[in-house]
Amino acid sequence: MSFRFTAVSIAAAAALLGACATKEEAAAPNVLVAAKVATPPTLDGVANDAAWASAKPISVALAEGANFAGGKGETTATLKAVYSGDMVYFLVQYNDPTESIRRGPFQKQADGSWKKLKDPADKGGDDNVYYEDKWAMIWNINNSIARFDQKGCAAACHEGESPKPYGNKYTSKDGELGDMWHMKGQRTAPLGKVDDQYLDNTRFDEKASPNAGRKSDPGGPEYSGFNLVNGKPEFMNKSGLPANAGGTYYIIDGNQVPFDDSKFKAGDEVASFRIFPLKADRADINVAIRWNNGVWTSEVSRKLTTGSKFDVQFNDMNARYGFGFSAFDNAQVRHAVHYEPLYLTFGK
């Protein structure tokens, strides 16, 4: 018996293999496929848009985070993605039993004095009691981070480096860059933004680089703290409402007024920081968040291409883009992690 192959049959076979490979990749549990939609979702923190119904979700198991329920710091995130026009959109949802908003407030004491609330176990940059809920993505820019395909964003984690209680984050060598999307529930989300940051190979230095490789794109700052002055908070929100009784644990810049102690009783809490609108390169990522019945929902949008060297550019619809995801439950740095790499691809 003999077989005769023609150019047509070879091309058909190649197309079939390509289709099978595409379906296999799309079905992989670590591949998030962005569906192409005509009408994009509305960013309001409610996942009822028709666009999301056309997107296939992936589940991301997270563990070892501070404060998450279950005793092991575990939760599971569900991610979806769609794209429309020149924009890409993400839906991020995960279980969190508490909505954490009390980020380092000032509290009036029984004797009329004020003090800033702080985790008594915090040895420096590691507050797990008076903080905020957050999540983060790290994208492997131009596949530059070595070992990302083996270790995910853990390729840039360096635990136990003194004097930091939870270690540092930086890439191994010059030229390895990550695009960090850092959603801060009390500092950036109230103004509709995810903090657009990046990661390089800078090592820790207490004075020159206290955050090691974690850096911010141009266009900040996102917030500024303030102190007690003559025993009283420097500012208060012009609403005059305590943060724990109808007010907020942040002050949008421009809404601060001189502090009036007579408006507050023992036990009242007020903000200790102002927040600012992000600008330029740092303001590329939009978000709307909502916590309801123990679930955080975030709807996110960004242009497919921004032109910034600090950003991942989704400029090839046939490529796959490596990323990692983590969630923070009222934790400054002790996030729940997923150790395997995740990938974004674009459906046709």
ZADRENVEX-676222 format. One record per residue (C-alpha): residue number from 1; residue in one letter; y, z, x. Coordinates in steps of 0.001 Angstrom, whole numbers, m for minus. Last residue first. Layout:
<atoms>
<atom NUM, 'a', <Y, Z, X>>
...
</atoms>
This chain:
<atoms>
<atom 348, 'k', <35463, 17240, m10289>>
<atom 347, 'g', <34691, 20837, m9427>>
<atom 346, 'f', <36496, 22468, m6518>>
<atom 345, 't', <34765, 24821, m4087>>
<atom 344, 'l', <35471, 28450, m3209>>
<atom 343, 'y', <33141, 30373, m919>>
<atom 342, 'l', <32063, 33977, m522>>
<atom 341, 'p', <30918, 35581, 2721>>
<atom 340, 'e', <28517, 38559, 2603>>
<atom 339, 'y', <29596, 42158, 3132>>
<atom 338, 'h', <31189, 42978, m208>>
<atom 337, 'v', <33477, 45987, 108>>
<atom 336, 'a', <34880, 48916, m1845>>
<atom 335, 'h', <38183, 49854, m254>>
<atom 334, 'r', <39045, 52913, 1790>>
<atom 333, 'v', <42533, 51843, 2911>>
<atom 332, 'q', <45190, 53458, 707>>
<atom 331, 'a', <42851, 54422, m2092>>
<atom 330, 'n', <43437, 54901, m5816>>
<atom 329, 'd', <40448, 52632, m6439>>
<atom 328, 'f', <40703, 49803, m3916>>
<atom 327, 'a', <38880, 46498, m4403>>
<atom 326, 's', <37565, 44002, m1856>>
<atom 325, 'f', <37035, 40235, m1710>>
<atom 324, 'g', <36153, 37849, 1103>>
<atom 323, 'f', <36874, 34161, 1515>>
<atom 322, 'g', <35443, 30908, 2813>>
<atom 321, 'y', <36833, 27602, 1540>>
<atom 320, 'r', <34596, 24683, 702>>
<atom 319, 'a', <35727, 21118, 1184>>
<atom 318, 'n', <35542, 18158, m1201>>
<atom 317, 'm', <38861, 18895, m2949>>
<atom 316, 'd', <40625, 18865, 390>>
<atom 315, 'n', <44170, 20244, 357>>
<atom 314, 'f', <43476, 23851, m587>>
<atom 313, 'q', <45697, 25127, 2235>>
<atom 312, 'v', <45011, 28677, 3418>>
<atom 311, 'd', <48302, 30325, 4213>>
<atom 310, 'f', <49998, 31626, 7389>>
<atom 309, 'k', <50781, 28144, 8693>>
<atom 308, 's', <52777, 27583, 5503>>
<atom 307, 'g', <52705, 24164, 3849>>
<atom 306, 't', <52126, 25678, 419>>
<atom 305, 't', <49160, 23649, m801>>
<atom 304, 'l', <47098, 24364, m3898>>
<atom 303, 'k', <50058, 26233, m5340>>
<atom 302, 'r', <49223, 29770, m6356>>
<atom 301, 's', <48152, 31542, m9539>>
<atom 300, 'v', <46521, 34868, m10391>>
<atom 299, 'e', <45313, 36545, m13579>>
<atom 298, 's', <44254, 40132, m12958>>
<atom 297, 't', <42080, 42234, m15264>>
<atom 296, 'w', <41184, 45833, m14449>>
<atom 295, 'v', <38526, 47414, m16634>>
<atom 294, 'g', <38137, 51048, m17697>>
<atom 293, 'n', <39177, 50598, m21306>>
<atom 292, 'n', <42191, 48424, m20478>>
<atom 291, 'w', <44068, 47894, m17225>>
<atom 290, 'r', <46309, 44821, m17136>>
<atom 289, 'i', <47574, 42647, m14322>>
<atom 288, 'a', <49757, 39536, m14140>>
<atom 287, 'v', <49924, 37732, m10816>>
<atom 286, 'n', <51850, 35119, m8844>>
<atom 285, 'i', <51193, 34178, m5212>>
<atom 284, 'd', <53739, 32327, m3041>>
<atom 283, 'a', <56267, 35171, m2699>>
<atom 282, 'r', <55718, 35938, 998>>
<atom 281, 'd', <56702, 32423, 2053>>
<atom 280, 'a', <60137, 32637, 403>>
<atom 279, 'k', <60978, 35896, m1366>>
<atom 278, 'l', <59390, 39076, m2678>>
<atom 277, 'p', <61347, 40940, m5327>>
<atom 276, 'f', <61987, 44529, m4204>>
<atom 275, 'i', <60385, 47880, m5028>>
<atom 274, 'r', <61977, 51315, m4639>>
<atom 273, 'f', <60076, 54410, m3538>>
<atom 272, 's', <59557, 58131, m4220>>
<atom 271, 'a', <59265, 57921, m7994>>
<atom 270, 'v', <59553, 60973, m10236>>
<atom 269, 'e', <57245, 63735, m11429>>
<atom 268, 'd', <57869, 66536, m13939>>
<atom 267, 'g', <55848, 69725, m13516>>
<atom 266, 'a', <58833, 72050, m13744>>
<atom 265, 'k', <61617, 70473, m15811>>
<atom 264, 'f', <63765, 67418, m15205>>
<atom 263, 'k', <67084, 66118, m16504>>
<atom 262, 's', <69144, 68853, m14818>>
<atom 261, 'd', <68165, 67522, m11379>>
<atom 260, 'd', <70400, 64477, m11709>>
<atom 259, 'f', <69656, 62101, m8815>>
<atom 258, 'p', <72162, 59365, m8063>>
<atom 257, 'v', <71171, 56040, m9647>>
<atom 256, 'q', <68415, 53535, m8889>>
<atom 255, 'n', <67905, 50522, m11174>>
<atom 254, 'g', <69135, 47977, m8640>>
<atom 253, 'd', <65832, 47932, m6775>>
<atom 252, 'i', <63011, 48417, m9254>>
<atom 251, 'i', <62135, 52106, m9136>>
<atom 250, 'y', <58479, 53100, m8832>>
<atom 249, 'y', <56292, 55750, m10461>>
<atom 248, 't', <57547, 54645, m13869>>
<atom 247, 'g', <58990, 56467, m16879>>
<atom 246, 'g', <57417, 57466, m20191>>
<atom 245, 'a', <56556, 61068, m19439>>
<atom 244, 'n', <54717, 61196, m16108>>
<atom 243, 'a', <57352, 59100, m14339>>
<atom 242, 'p', <60053, 61413, m15686>>
<atom 241, 'l', <62645, 59508, m17711>>
<atom 240, 'g', <66275, 59261, m16563>>
<atom 239, 's', <66323, 55563, m17459>>
<atom 238, 'k', <68553, 54989, m14411>>
<atom 237, 'n', <65547, 55663, m12205>>
<atom 236, 'm', <66139, 58500, m9775>>
<atom 235, 'f', <67478, 58588, m6255>>
<atom 234, 'e', <67622, 60781, m3127>>
<atom 233, 'p', <64988, 63193, m4402>>
<atom 232, 'k', <66219, 66812, m4154>>
<atom 231, 'g', <65908, 69419, m1384>>
<atom 230, 'n', <69232, 68612, 250>>
<atom 229, 'v', <68061, 64993, 406>>
<atom 228, 'l', <64374, 64437, m316>>
<atom 227, 'n', <63168, 61129, 991>>
<atom 226, 'f', <63092, 57416, 251>>
<atom 225, 'g', <60408, 54760, 434>>
<atom 224, 's', <61070, 51046, 671>>
<atom 223, 'y', <59143, 48278, m1064>>
<atom 222, 'e', <58093, 44624, m910>>
<atom 221, 'p', <60021, 43796, 2241>>
<atom 220, 'g', <59902, 40882, 2463>>
<atom 219, 'g', <60125, 37113, 2855>>
<atom 218, 'p', <58229, 36049, 5982>>
<atom 217, 'd', <54447, 36475, 5673>>
<atom 216, 's', <53251, 40024, 6237>>
<atom 215, 'k', <50991, 41306, 8992>>
<atom 214, 'r', <47579, 42907, 9348>>
<atom 213, 'g', <46319, 42402, 12924>>
<atom 212, 'a', <47031, 45955, 14157>>
<atom 211, 'n', <48829, 47858, 11380>>
<atom 210, 'p', <50545, 50200, 13860>>
<atom 209, 's', <51661, 47190, 15952>>
<atom 208, 'a', <54448, 47987, 18440>>
<atom 207, 'k', <54666, 51768, 18108>>
<atom 206, 'e', <51127, 53066, 17611>>
<atom 205, 'd', <49534, 49968, 19106>>
<atom 204, 'f', <46525, 48462, 17405>>
<atom 203, 'r', <45318, 45063, 18525>>
<atom 202, 't', <46844, 41754, 17374>>
<atom 201, 'n', <44196, 39082, 16655>>
<atom 200, 'd', <45660, 37663, 13446>>
<atom 199, 'l', <45637, 38451, 9725>>
<atom 198, 'y', <48026, 37237, 7055>>
<atom 197, 'q', <50075, 38469, 4121>>
<atom 196, 'd', <51132, 37248, 677>>
<atom 195, 'd', <51734, 40351, m1471>>
<atom 194, 'v', <50543, 39502, m4976>>
<atom 193, 'k', <53479, 39093, m7301>>
<atom 192, 'g', <54610, 39638, m10892>>
<atom 191, 'l', <57387, 42168, m10312>>
<atom 190, 'p', <55258, 45090, m11531>>
<atom 189, 'a', <52401, 43592, m9439>>
<atom 188, 't', <54154, 44084, m6086>>
<atom 187, 'r', <54553, 47811, m5379>>
<atom 186, 'q', <52620, 49675, m8075>>
<atom 185, 'g', <49367, 47714, m8406>>
<atom 184, 'k', <49395, 46198, m4937>>
<atom 183, 'm', <47583, 42849, m4844>>
<atom 182, 'h', <47040, 41877, m1214>>
<atom 181, 'w', <46213, 38195, m670>>
<atom 180, 'm', <45480, 37920, 3043>>
<atom 179, 'd', <45288, 34497, 4738>>
<atom 178, 'g', <43150, 34829, 7860>>
<atom 177, 'l', <43855, 33442, 11308>>
<atom 176, 'e', <41809, 32991, 14473>>
<atom 175, 'g', <44071, 31212, 16955>>
<atom 174, 'd', <44103, 34028, 19512>>
<atom 173, 'k', <40885, 35996, 19575>>
<atom 172, 's', <38690, 38478, 17747>>
<atom 171, 't', <40474, 38859, 14417>>
<atom 170, 'y', <42137, 42090, 13348>>
<atom 169, 'k', <41587, 44977, 10951>>
<atom 168, 'n', <41684, 48553, 12133>>
<atom 167, 'g', <39725, 51797, 11874>>
<atom 166, 'y', <39382, 54166, 8943>>
<atom 165, 'p', <40734, 57386, 10445>>
<atom 164, 'k', <43115, 55509, 12783>>
<atom 163, 'p', <43544, 57364, 16091>>
<atom 162, 's', <41084, 56178, 17245>>
<atom 161, 'e', <39044, 53107, 16324>>
<atom 160, 'g', <36247, 54176, 14008>>
<atom 159, 'e', <35785, 50889, 12234>>
<atom 158, 'h', <36785, 47433, 13430>>
<atom 157, 'c', <36784, 44948, 10563>>
<atom 156, 'a', <37565, 41272, 11293>>
<atom 155, 'a', <34025, 39911, 10947>>
<atom 154, 'a', <33740, 42184, 7902>>
<atom 153, 'c', <35653, 39418, 6100>>
<atom 152, 'g', <32395, 37518, 5698>>
<atom 151, 'k', <29665, 38472, 8140>>
<atom 150, 'q', <27691, 35311, 8930>>
<atom 149, 'd', <30064, 32568, 7783>>
<atom 148, 'f', <32962, 34628, 9116>>
<atom 147, 'r', <31280, 34813, 12544>>
<atom 146, 'a', <34318, 33269, 14269>>
<atom 145, 'i', <37506, 33097, 12238>>
<atom 144, 's', <39059, 29616, 12440>>
<atom 143, 'n', <37452, 28019, 9392>>
<atom 142, 'n', <40817, 26305, 8814>>
<atom 141, 'i', <42211, 29603, 7477>>
<atom 140, 'n', <39363, 31957, 6503>>
<atom 139, 'w', <40715, 33501, 3307>>
<atom 138, 'i', <41014, 37264, 2835>>
<atom 137, 'm', <41207, 38598, m715>>
<atom 136, 'a', <42547, 41993, m1698>>
<atom 135, 'w', <42539, 44471, m4558>>
<atom 134, 'k', <44752, 47423, m5394>>
<atom 133, 'd', <44900, 50622, m7440>>
<atom 132, 'e', <47587, 53077, m6390>>
<atom 131, 'y', <48002, 56286, m4344>>
<atom 130, 'y', <48108, 60022, m4763>>
<atom 129, 'v', <44493, 61085, m4151>>
<atom 128, 'n', <42869, 58812, m1561>>
<atom 127, 'd', <45608, 58838, 1102>>
<atom 126, 'd', <44426, 57416, 4433>>
<atom 125, 'g', <47495, 56289, 6377>>
<atom 124, 'g', <47359, 59388, 8597>>
<atom 123, 'k', <45079, 62390, 8539>>
<atom 122, 'd', <44989, 62498, 4737>>
<atom 121, 'a', <42839, 65432, 3622>>
<atom 120, 'p', <45702, 67162, 1774>>
<atom 119, 'd', <46331, 63929, m206>>
<atom 118, 'k', <50084, 63915, m732>>
<atom 117, 'l', <52508, 64973, m3443>>
<atom 116, 'k', <56148, 65015, m2343>>
<atom 115, 'k', <57887, 68314, m3011>>
<atom 114, 'w', <60739, 69485, m5211>>
<atom 113, 's', <62147, 72955, m5757>>
<atom 112, 'g', <62799, 74483, m9182>>
<atom 111, 'd', <60653, 77579, m8663>>
<atom 110, 'a', <57856, 76152, m10822>>
<atom 109, 'q', <57779, 72969, m8752>>
<atom 108, 'k', <59276, 69573, m9478>>
<atom 107, 'q', <57035, 66749, m8284>>
<atom 106, 'f', <57968, 63840, m6006>>
<atom 105, 'p', <55512, 60980, m6327>>
<atom 104, 'g', <53160, 59607, m3666>>
<atom 103, 'r', <51678, 56734, m5682>>
<atom 102, 'r', <50822, 58078, m9119>>
<atom 101, 'i', <49671, 54760, m10698>>
<atom 100, 's', <45883, 54939, m10771>>
<atom 99, 'e', <44333, 53528, m13954>>
<atom 98, 't', <40972, 55270, m14001>>
<atom 97, 'p', <37363, 54245, m14666>>
<atom 96, 'd', <37599, 51070, m12582>>
<atom 95, 'n', <35348, 48190, m13583>>
<atom 94, 'y', <36201, 44745, m12258>>
<atom 93, 'q', <38004, 41572, m13316>>
<atom 92, 'v', <39695, 38827, m11274>>
<atom 91, 'l', <40645, 35511, m12880>>
<atom 90, 'f', <41933, 32944, m10417>>
<atom 89, 'y', <44250, 29961, m10796>>
<atom 88, 'v', <44946, 26922, m8596>>
<atom 87, 'm', <48127, 24867, m8948>>
<atom 86, 'd', <49227, 21288, m8151>>
<atom 85, 'g', <48131, 19861, m11504>>
<atom 84, 's', <45424, 22096, m12896>>
<atom 83, 'y', <42878, 24268, m11158>>
<atom 82, 'v', <40348, 26801, m12385>>
<atom 81, 'a', <38725, 29903, m10889>>
<atom 80, 'k', <36559, 32771, m12100>>
<atom 79, 'l', <35642, 36087, m10476>>
<atom 78, 't', <33681, 39053, m11807>>
<atom 77, 'a', <33881, 42185, m9690>>
<atom 76, 't', <31159, 44822, m9623>>
<atom 75, 't', <31793, 48473, m8800>>
<atom 74, 'e', <30423, 50997, m6345>>
<atom 73, 'g', <31893, 53923, m4460>>
<atom 72, 'k', <28497, 55482, m4009>>
<atom 71, 'g', <28908, 58507, m6311>>
<atom 70, 'g', <28688, 56426, m9468>>
<atom 69, 'a', <32358, 55872, m10215>>
<atom 68, 'f', <34860, 54406, m7744>>
<atom 67, 'n', <36813, 57089, m5894>>
<atom 66, 'a', <36625, 55768, m2320>>
<atom 65, 'g', <34821, 52507, m1715>>
<atom 64, 'e', <31332, 52199, m246>>
<atom 63, 'a', <30186, 49356, m2520>>
<atom 62, 'l', <31169, 46054, m4125>>
<atom 61, 'a', <28857, 43609, m5907>>
<atom 60, 'v', <30539, 40253, m6540>>
<atom 59, 's', <29543, 38436, m9718>>
<atom 58, 'i', <30329, 34739, m10088>>
<atom 57, 'p', <31869, 33195, m13167>>
<atom 56, 'k', <31594, 29580, m14376>>
<atom 55, 'a', <34900, 28195, m15595>>
<atom 54, 's', <35292, 26296, m18879>>
<atom 53, 'a', <35898, 29457, m20915>>
<atom 52, 'w', <38669, 30442, m18501>>
<atom 51, 'a', <40762, 27450, m19556>>
<atom 50, 'a', <40599, 28441, m23224>>
<atom 49, 'd', <42727, 31469, m22411>>
<atom 48, 'n', <41477, 34864, m23579>>
<atom 47, 'a', <41556, 36695, m20252>>
<atom 46, 'v', <44560, 38908, m20997>>
<atom 45, 'g', <46591, 39862, m17924>>
<atom 44, 'd', <49558, 37751, m19037>>
<atom 43, 'l', <49425, 34717, m16739>>
<atom 42, 't', <48933, 31823, m19146>>
<atom 41, 'p', <45900, 29742, m18299>>
<atom 40, 'p', <46224, 26091, m17273>>
<atom 39, 't', <45888, 23209, m19739>>
<atom 38, 'a', <44137, 20071, m18508>>
<atom 37, 'v', <41417, 21904, m16665>>
<atom 36, 'k', <39492, 21245, m13432>>
<atom 35, 'a', <36906, 23963, m12859>>
<atom 34, 'a', <37082, 25988, m9654>>
<atom 33, 'v', <33547, 26676, m8432>>
<atom 32, 'l', <32968, 30108, m6905>>
<atom 31, 'v', <30023, 29992, m4505>>
<atom 30, 'n', <28275, 33264, m3590>>
<atom 29, 'p', <25618, 33109, m6317>>
<atom 28, 'a', <24630, 29549, m5395>>
<atom 27, 'a', <24531, 27327, m8503>>
<atom 26, 'a', <27429, 25161, m7357>>
<atom 25, 'e', <25735, 24691, m4001>>
<atom 24, 'e', <22489, 23588, m5647>>
<atom 23, 'k', <24337, 21281, m8038>>
<atom 22, 't', <26201, 19661, m5152>>
<atom 21, 'a', <23024, 19335, m3108>>
<atom 20, 'c', <21229, 17736, m6061>>
<atom 19, 'a', <24094, 15313, m6617>>
<atom 18, 'g', <24087, 14410, m2932>>
<atom 17, 'l', <20348, 13885, m2988>>
<atom 16, 'l', <20702, 11615, m6009>>
<atom 15, 'a', <23530, 9665, m4399>>
<atom 14, 'a', <21470, 9238, m1243>>
<atom 13, 'a', <18524, 7996, m3285>>
<atom 12, 'a', <20722, 5516, m5122>>
<atom 11, 'a', <22177, 4261, m1839>>
<atom 10, 'i', <18682, 3832, m391>>
<atom 9, 's', <17540, 2020, m3534>>
<atom 8, 'v', <20526, m325, m3440>>
<atom 7, 'a', <20174, m1050, 254>>
<atom 6, 't', <16560, m1994, m405>>
<atom 5, 'f', <13396, m192, 557>>
<atom 4, 'r', <10000, m1911, 409>>
<atom 3, 'f', <6930, 258, 323>>
<atom 2, 's', <3459, m809, 1335>>
<atom 1, 'm', <0, 0, 0>>
</atoms>
